[in-house]
Amino acid sequence: MTETAVLADALWRATVYASVCQLHLRDNVLLTEPLAAEHVKERPSGHWGTVPGTAWALSHVALVAGQLDRHVDLVPLLGAGHAGVVQLAAAWVTGELGKVRPQFGPDAEGLRRLARAFPDVEDLGSEVSPSLPAGAFLGGRLGGCLPFAQGAALDAPGRVAVPIIGDGECETPTTAASWLGQRGVPGSWVLPIVHVNGLRMGSQSLLGSMNDDELRAYFGGLGWTVQAVQVANGSPQEHAAFEMALWRALEETLLGQHTVLILRCVKGWGGPVSLKGRTLLGTPGLHKTPLVSPRTDAEQLTRLAHWLASYRPAHLFAPDGSARDDLLEAVSTARWCSVAPAELPDAKERSLLHQRVATFRQAVADVVRQHATRGDFRVFSPDELSSNRLANFVGEGWTHELLAEEVLLEWLAGWTASGRRGVVISYEAFAPLLTSGLVSHIKQRRMAGARDLPSLNFLLTSYGWHNVHSHGDPSLATTLLGLGVPMVRVLTPADPARTAIALDEAFDSVGRVNLIVAGKHTRTAHPATTIEEEHERGLAIWPHLSDDGEPDLTIVTAGDIPAAVAADAVGHVREHHGCRIRVVNLLDLTVLGASERWPRGLDARDIGHYLGAHAAVLVLTLGHPAAVWSLLAGRLRRPVDVIGWQEPPRPMPQRMLAHVLGMDRAGVERAASLLLDSRGVVR
């Protein structure tokens, strides 16, 4: 047995021990006296099943990282959100937790406080946290850890990302596509550890039903070699075998061979084998802690005492709770590497020269190429670049295409988490596939306080107004606006020049999620006199379509189609009603929200300035009217109507679709008449 294996055993036992303490104890966390009912929580709760295997992998990775040349970083990432108890335990043992939460220092009092706080640890909770080692990926949503690791390691010499993922996680489409997707991100050093404990949350996993030969055949067909280690009881020999396999897999990875390390074990091993005559080991009964009432159940209390004692805490900790002997050396050897952002380049000075572009293709191509030349920019897209009239991007070193939107999101998230910039370009109809993952990354960034990371950018084209029946779904924008998160911007440029300005600014922005919805067919160009105000403030009054003075009706447009329809209809409405009309163009939909929540939101003074003091308001939007209503939230004490996307009853031609949904001259005239009639405006 190697010296490192001895240290790994100590670090693993300490981490698992601290995990069991968090799940069950209030006091006597070092077992300095016989365990009694008063030492135990009234309602122990939390997830146990993943703890021993995850702690095993984390301990070995941290120790190998500590032995590597400092030019190579071994970065662990946790795929399972329920592994948070392990992350907290490992961070307490190694002192990392005390650095961010001093009350949980690496001593007996720190562990007692941590155990009492769990599962409601202040600002950390009970799941994986970005504030702690191995927390760059928020694992509450299964499936994204492997592709996130691929994005984080892409074009990052010296960084090896080590996603620790479960066998159940491998059944998700995102993870499944990522094994093959590794071919699409050459130069990405990723060493996945697949924790095959045989069970999902409540039943047998598919990978768990496969033997080693079948696993090698499965992964081999996808281009991966397999190193497999069986762990049954945590013996010194098993630590040595895993350490050897990890080194071998690392060497292969650094040589460019895609290698996956399989950790085979039984779910929840080391915990109670049975309880009240019912077998627990190897069953879903160990997914969470099986000892839910040791305070009142003598058998459970005895089982808990034996369980804790099996990790030999007196050999690990001094009486004050500090690390001793092998554990002390392990803590001093362990090294936690992170996806540390590179120094961000200064944003370049922006000009308004982009206002000269005439087509979507020119707008996107010019801006993307300018940013790509800086070397830290990537485009991720499904097989739609050619369809989006960007065929000249195909084959460039800074573009990556894969028919799996969820994977593309994770590539972008991993790439930007390490300080680089990029964009996902896709169809609006496919974008809802990103919803769960994007919401998760918004949570991650807010928890991490990642205000200086490059923004997550998405350019969506081919929306339902101009596409076939199956390709109409603006739900992603609606969801993001419904979150009410200040970092979100939904940008709806009215023409190619405004698209170029929006993209240019978004690519250099930090701390935001930018959703740019722009039509690839758009050729209409609107006057450029207000572009600077739209860019700076998010909206502007269009004087060429507006009357002087206080309006009777304000038409607000958000997007290229609404802007074109308003331009077509406003003269007819004015002539028919003899009224004063103002047209306001929105570049940023969040401007309609309250200023208390949205950074660009309109306050009362802004509302009067842009919308008029008393004018009725008609909003034309590319997306769901519900998104606009949620932003306005009843703040406009005047007649308001919204025309936008509603699911059509059947396939129909574009012109008929626009008519049915009211997004044409007749629809605008009809809505305007109703609003003006409600205000008593005389024809």
Residue pairs with C-beta under 8 A, 6 or more apart in sequence:
1 236
1 237
1 239
1 240
2 240
2 243
4 63
4 64
4 67
4 243
4 333
5 236
5 239
5 240
5 243
6 236
6 239
6 326
7 63
7 326
7 329
7 330
7 333
8 59
8 60
8 63
8 239
8 242
8 243
8 330
9 234
9 236
9 239
9 326
10 316
10 325
10 326
10 327
10 329
10 330
11 59
11 62
11 63
11 90
11 93
11 94
11 327
11 330
11 331
11 334
12 55
12 56
12 59
12 60
12 234
12 239
13 234
13 311
13 312
13 316
14 89
14 93
14 311
14 316
14 317
14 323
14 327
14 330
15 55
15 58
15 59
15 86
15 89
15 90
15 93
16 51
16 52
16 55
16 86
16 89
16 270
16 311
17 89
17 308
17 311
17 313
17 316
18 88
18 89
18 90
18 92
18 93
18 111
18 114
19 48
19 51
19 55
19 85
19 86
19 88
19 89
20 48
20 51
20 271
20 304
20 307
20 308
20 311
21 29
21 89
21 111
21 114
21 115
21 308
22 46
22 85
22 88
22 89
22 114
22 115
22 118
22 119
23 44
23 45
23 46
23 48
23 85
23 118
23 289
24 40
24 41
24 44
24 115
24 289
24 291
24 294
24 304
25 39
25 40
25 41
25 112
25 115
26 38
26 39
26 40
26 41
26 112
26 115
26 116
27 38
27 39
27 112
28 35
28 36
28 39
29 108
29 111
29 112
29 115
29 321
30 108
30 111
30 313
30 314
30 317
30 319
30 321
31 305
31 308
31 309
31 313
31 314
32 319
34 305
35 301
35 304
35 305
35 308
36 301
37 294
37 295
37 296
37 301
38 295
40 294
40 295
40 301
40 304
41 295
42 295
43 292
43 293
44 289
44 291
44 292
44 293
44 294
45 119
45 288
45 289
45 292
46 85
46 118
46 119
46 126
46 288
46 289
47 82
47 83
47 85
47 287
47 288
47 289
48 268
48 271
48 286
48 287
48 288
48 289
48 290
49 82
49 197
49 199
49 267
49 268
49 286
49 287
49 288
50 80
50 82
50 83
50 86
50 166
50 195
50 197
50 267
51 83
51 85
51 86
51 268
52 234
52 265
52 268
52 269
52 270
52 271
53 195
53 197
53 231
53 263
53 265
53 267
53 269
54 78
54 80
54 83
54 86
54 164
54 195
55 86
55 89
55 90
56 231
56 234
56 242
56 263
56 265
57 76
57 164
57 193
57 195
57 263
58 76
58 78
58 86
58 87
58 90
58 134
58 164
59 90
59 330
59 334
60 239
60 242
60 243
60 246
61 74
61 76
61 162
61 164
61 193
61 246
62 76
62 90
62 94
62 133
62 334
62 335
62 336
63 330
63 333
63 334
64 74
64 243
64 246
64 247
64 250
65 73
65 74
65 334
65 335
65 336
65 337
66 333
66 334
66 335
67 333
68 74
68 335
71 158
72 158
72 159
72 160
72 254
73 158
73 159
73 160
73 337
73 338
74 160
74 162
74 191
74 250
74 335
74 337
75 136
75 149
75 152
75 153
75 159
75 160
75 161
75 162
75 337
75 338
75 339
76 133
76 134
76 162
76 164
76 336
76 337
77 134
77 136
77 137
77 145
77 148
77 149
77 152
77 161
77 162
77 163
77 164
78 84
78 86
78 87
78 128
78 134
78 135
78 137
78 139
78 145
78 164
79 137
79 139
79 142
79 144
79 145
79 146
79 163
79 164
79 165
79 166
79 169
80 128
80 139
80 142
80 164
80 165
80 166
80 169
81 127
81 128
81 138
81 139
81 140
81 141
81 142
82 127
82 139
83 127
83 128
83 139
83 164
84 124
84 125
84 126
84 127
84 128
84 129
84 139
85 118
85 119
85 126
87 128
87 129
87 132
87 133
87 134
87 135
88 97
88 114
88 118
88 121
88 124
88 126
88 129
88 132
90 96
90 133
90 134
91 97
91 132
91 133
92 98
92 104
92 106
92 110
92 111
92 114
93 106
93 323
93 327
93 331
94 106
94 133
94 331
94 334
94 336
95 105
95 106
95 331
96 132
96 133
96 336
97 104
97 106
97 110
97 114
97 132
98 104
98 105
98 106
98 110
100 131
100 132
101 121
101 122
101 124
103 110
103 113
104 110
104 111
104 113
104 114
104 117
106 321
106 322
106 323
106 331
107 320
107 321
107 322
108 317
108 319
108 320
108 321
109 321
110 321
111 321
114 121
118 126
119 125
119 126
120 126
123 131
123 447
124 131
124 132
127 138
127 139
127 140
128 134
128 135
128 137
128 138
128 139
128 140
129 135
129 447
130 136
130 138
130 444
130 447
130 448
130 450
131 447
131 448
133 336
133 338
134 164
134 336
136 148
136 152
136 338
136 339
136 417
137 144
137 145
137 148
137 149
137 163
137 414
137 444
138 440
138 441
138 443
138 444
138 447
139 145
140 440
140 443
141 436
141 437
141 440
142 166
142 168
142 169
142 172
142 175
143 169
143 172
143 173
143 174
143 175
143 406
143 437
144 174
144 175
144 406
144 409
144 410
144 413
144 437
144 440
145 163
145 164
145 165
145 169
145 175
146 163
146 165
146 174
146 175
146 178
146 179
146 190
146 192
146 410
147 174
147 175
147 177
147 178
147 181
147 406
147 407
147 410
147 411
147 414
148 163
148 410
148 411
148 413
148 414
148 417
149 161
149 162
149 163
149 190
149 192
149 414
150 161
150 178
150 181
150 182
150 185
150 188
150 190
150 410
150 411
150 414
151 185
151 188
151 410
151 411
151 412
151 413
151 414
151 415
151 416
151 417
152 159
152 161
152 339
152 414
152 415
152 417
152 418
153 159
153 160
153 161
153 188
153 189
153 190
153 414
154 185
154 187
154 188
154 378
154 411
154 414
154 415
155 187
155 188
155 420
156 188
156 189
156 418
159 189
159 337
159 339
159 418
160 189
160 190
160 191
160 250
160 253
160 254
161 188
161 189
161 190
161 191
161 339
161 414
162 190
162 191
162 192
162 193
163 190
163 192
163 193
164 192
164 193
164 195
165 175
165 192
165 193
165 194
165 195
166 194
166 195
166 197
166 205
167 194
167 195
167 196
167 197
167 198
167 199
167 200
167 205
167 206
167 207
167 208
168 199
168 200
168 201
168 205
169 175
170 176
170 194
170 205
170 206
170 207
171 200
171 205
171 206
171 207
173 404
173 406
174 404
174 406
174 407
174 410
174 437
177 402
177 404
177 406
177 407
178 404
178 407
178 410
179 219
179 222
179 223
179 224
180 222
180 223
181 402
181 404
181 407
182 188
182 190
182 223
182 224
182 258
183 223
184 400
184 401
184 402
185 400
185 411
189 253
189 254
190 253
190 258
191 249
191 250
191 253
191 259
191 260
191 261
192 260
192 261
193 260
193 261
193 262
193 263
194 207
194 260
194 261
194 262
194 263
195 263
195 265
196 205
196 207
196 208
196 215
196 262
196 263
196 264
196 265
197 205
197 208
197 264
197 265
197 266
197 267
197 268
198 204
198 205
198 208
198 209
198 266
198 267
198 282
199 205
199 208
199 267
199 282
199 283
199 284
199 287
201 284
201 287
202 284
202 287
203 284
207 215
210 218
212 226
212 228
212 262
212 264
215 226
215 228
215 262
216 225
216 226
216 228
219 225
219 226
219 260
220 226
223 258
224 258
224 259
224 260
225 252
225 257
225 258
225 259
225 260
226 259
226 260
226 261
226 262
227 245
227 246
227 248
227 249
227 259
227 260
227 261
227 262
228 245
228 261
228 262
228 264
229 238
229 241
229 242
229 245
229 261
229 262
229 263
229 264
230 238
230 264
230 265
231 238
231 242
231 263
231 264
231 265
231 269
232 238
232 265
232 266
232 269
233 269
234 269
234 270
242 263
245 261
246 261
249 259
249 260
249 261
252 259
253 259
266 281
266 282
267 282
267 283
267 286
267 287
268 280
268 281
268 286
268 287
269 281
270 307
270 310
271 280
271 281
271 286
271 289
271 290
271 307
272 280
272 281
272 286
272 290
272 291
272 303
272 307
273 279
273 280
273 281
274 280
274 281
275 285
275 290
275 291
275 299
275 300
275 303
276 299
278 285
279 285
280 286
280 290
291 300
291 303
291 304
291 307
292 300
293 300
294 300
294 301
294 303
294 304
295 301
315 324
315 325
315 326
316 323
316 324
316 325
316 326
316 327
317 323
317 324
317 327
318 324
322 328
323 330
323 331
339 414
339 417
339 418
340 418
340 419
341 417
341 418
341 419
341 452
341 453
342 376
342 418
342 419
342 420
343 419
344 419
344 452
344 454
344 510
345 374
345 376
347 508
348 508
350 501
350 504
350 505
350 508
352 501
352 528
352 531
352 532
352 535
354 363
354 366
354 367
354 497
354 500
354 501
354 504
355 497
355 500
355 501
355 528
355 531
356 497
357 363
357 366
357 496
357 497
357 499
357 500
358 496
358 523
358 525
359 389
359 496
359 522
359 523
360 389
360 461
360 496
360 499
360 518
360 519
360 520
360 521
360 522
361 389
361 390
361 520
362 496
363 496
363 497
363 499
363 500
363 503
363 518
364 388
364 390
364 425
364 459
364 499
364 500
364 503
365 390
365 392
365 393
366 500
367 500
367 503
367 504
367 507
368 377
368 379
368 393
368 423
368 503
370 504
371 377
371 421
371 504
371 507
371 508
372 379
372 396
372 398
376 419
376 420
376 421
377 398
377 420
377 421
377 422
377 507
378 398
378 399
378 400
378 411
378 412
378 415
378 420
378 421
378 422
378 423
379 385
379 393
379 396
379 398
379 399
379 400
379 422
379 423
379 425
380 399
380 400
380 401
380 402
380 408
380 411
380 412
380 422
380 423
380 424
380 425
381 388
381 399
381 400
381 401
381 408
381 424
381 425
381 426
382 401
382 402
382 403
382 404
382 405
382 408
382 426
382 427
382 430
383 401
383 403
384 425
384 426
384 427
384 462
385 391
385 393
385 394
385 399
385 401
385 425
386 394
387 462
388 425
388 461
388 462
388 520
389 520
390 425
393 399
394 401
400 408
400 411
402 408
405 424
405 426
405 430
405 431
405 433
405 434
406 433
406 434
406 437
408 424
408 426
409 424
409 434
409 437
409 438
409 441
410 437
412 422
412 423
412 424
412 456
412 457
413 437
413 441
413 456
415 422
416 422
416 453
416 454
416 455
416 456
417 450
417 453
419 453
419 454
420 454
421 454
421 455
421 457
421 507
421 508
422 454
422 457
423 457
423 458
423 459
423 503
423 506
423 507
424 434
424 457
424 458
424 459
425 458
425 459
425 461
426 458
426 459
426 460
426 461
427 460
427 461
427 462
427 467
427 471
428 460
428 461
428 462
428 463
428 464
428 471
428 472
428 473
428 474
428 476
428 517
429 462
429 463
429 464
429 467
429 470
429 471
429 472
429 473
431 458
431 460
431 473
431 475
431 476
432 473
432 475
432 476
432 479
434 458
434 476
435 475
435 476
435 479
438 456
438 476
438 480
438 513
439 479
439 483
441 456
442 483
442 485
442 487
442 488
442 513
444 450
445 453
445 487
445 511
446 485
446 487
450 511
451 510
451 511
452 510
452 511
453 510
453 511
454 509
454 510
455 506
455 507
455 509
455 510
455 511
455 512
455 513
455 514
456 512
456 513
456 514
457 503
457 506
457 507
457 514
457 516
458 476
458 513
458 514
458 515
458 516
459 503
459 516
459 518
460 476
460 515
460 516
460 517
460 518
461 518
461 519
461 520
462 471
462 519
462 520
463 471
463 472
463 474
463 517
463 519
463 622
463 645
464 471
464 472
464 473
464 474
464 645
464 657
465 472
465 561
465 622
465 645
465 654
465 657
465 658
465 663
466 519
466 521
466 561
466 654
468 651
469 648
469 650
469 651
469 652
472 645
472 647
472 648
474 517
474 622
474 623
474 624
474 627
474 645
475 624
476 515
477 490
477 515
477 517
477 589
477 623
477 624
477 627
478 623
478 624
478 626
478 627
480 488
480 490
480 513
480 515
481 488
481 490
481 589
481 590
481 593
481 627
481 630
481 631
482 627
482 630
484 593
484 597
485 513
486 597
486 598
486 599
487 511
487 512
487 513
488 512
488 513
488 515
488 590
489 506
489 512
489 513
489 514
489 515
489 588
489 589
489 590
489 600
490 515
490 517
490 588
490 589
490 590
490 623
490 627
491 502
491 506
491 514
491 515
491 516
491 517
491 587
491 588
491 589
492 517
492 518
492 558
492 559
492 560
492 562
492 586
492 587
492 588
492 589
492 621
492 622
493 499
493 501
493 502
493 516
493 518
493 559
493 560
493 587
494 524
494 526
494 557
494 559
494 560
494 562
494 563
494 585
494 587
495 522
495 524
495 525
495 526
495 560
495 563
496 522
496 523
496 525
497 525
497 528
497 531
498 526
498 531
498 534
498 587
499 516
499 518
499 522
501 531
501 534
501 535
502 514
502 516
502 518
502 535
502 587
503 516
505 535
506 512
506 514
506 516
517 559
517 622
517 623
518 560
519 559
519 560
519 561
522 560
524 560
524 563
524 564
524 567
526 542
526 563
526 567
526 585
527 542
527 544
529 543
530 540
530 541
530 542
530 543
530 585
533 539
533 540
534 540
534 585
534 587
535 587
537 591
537 600
538 586
538 587
538 588
538 590
538 591
538 600
539 556
539 584
539 585
539 586
539 587
539 588
539 591
539 610
540 584
540 585
541 582
541 583
541 584
541 610
542 583
542 584
542 585
545 566
545 567
545 570
545 581
545 583
546 581
546 582
546 583
547 574
547 580
547 581
547 582
548 580
549 580
550 580
550 612
550 613
550 614
550 615
551 579
551 580
551 581
551 582
551 612
551 615
552 577
552 579
552 580
552 581
552 615
552 616
552 676
552 679
552 681
553 573
553 577
553 579
553 580
553 581
553 582
553 615
553 616
553 617
553 618
553 672
553 675
553 676
553 681
554 581
554 582
554 583
554 584
554 610
554 611
554 612
554 615
554 616
554 617
554 618
555 566
555 570
555 581
555 582
555 583
555 584
555 617
555 618
555 619
555 620
555 668
555 672
556 583
556 584
556 585
556 586
556 592
556 611
556 617
556 618
556 619
556 620
557 563
557 565
557 566
557 583
557 584
557 585
557 586
557 620
558 585
558 586
558 589
558 619
558 620
558 621
558 622
558 623
558 628
559 620
559 621
559 622
560 622
561 622
561 658
561 663
562 620
562 621
562 622
562 643
562 663
563 585
565 620
565 658
565 663
565 664
565 665
565 667
565 668
566 583
566 620
566 668
567 583
568 665
569 664
569 665
569 668
569 669
569 672
570 581
570 583
570 668
572 665
572 669
573 579
573 581
573 668
573 669
573 672
573 673
574 580
574 581
576 669
576 673
576 683
577 672
577 673
577 676
577 681
577 683
578 682
578 683
579 676
579 681
582 611
582 612
582 615
584 610
584 611
586 592
588 600
589 621
589 623
589 627
589 628
589 631
590 598
590 599
590 600
590 601
590 631
591 598
591 600
591 601
591 602
592 601
592 602
592 619
592 628
592 631
592 632
593 601
593 602
593 631
593 632
593 633
594 601
594 602
594 633
594 635
595 601
595 602
595 603
595 606
598 631
602 610
602 611
607 635
607 636
611 617
611 636
614 638
614 679
615 638
616 638
616 639
616 640
616 675
616 676
616 678
616 679
617 636
617 638
617 639
617 640
617 641
617 675
618 640
618 641
618 642
618 643
618 668
618 671
618 672
618 675
619 625
619 628
619 640
619 641
619 642
619 643
619 644
620 642
620 643
620 644
620 663
620 668
621 627
621 628
621 642
621 643
621 644
621 645
622 644
622 645
623 644
623 645
624 644
624 645
624 646
625 642
625 643
625 644
625 645
625 646
627 644
628 642
628 644
629 642
632 640
638 679
639 675
639 678
639 679
640 675
641 671
641 674
641 675
643 661
643 662
643 663
643 667
643 668
643 671
644 661
644 663
645 661
646 661
648 657
648 660
648 661
652 660
655 664
658 664
658 667
659 666
659 667
661 667
662 668
662 670
662 671
